[in-house]
Amino acid sequence: MYVCPVYDCTTCGKPYKHYPSLWRHKKYECQKEPAFRCFFCNYKAKQKVNLNLHILNRHKDKFINSTETVAANYCLKFETSKHTP
């Protein structure tokens, strides 16, 4: 029977199934303050990807058109008013 190896963080002890996940945890998360803040609410994230997911899931209504526009450009409704004559 094959047992999947577990990689534990030597600092906090958090276990990971995959080494790249442990590496990412050590580099961006372990004992670090959140570096990314949502400009719509008080949410903070340690990784930009998590902030992007939060914005897409919680603040879709603040964007024009579709989710594709949000992901590609973060085109905000209030920003477009600045560029119209």
ABEGO torsion letter per residue (X at the ends): XBBBBBBBBAAAGBBBABAAAAAAAAAAABGBBBABBBAABABBBABAAAAAAAAAAAAAAABBEBAAAAAAAGBBAAAAAAABX
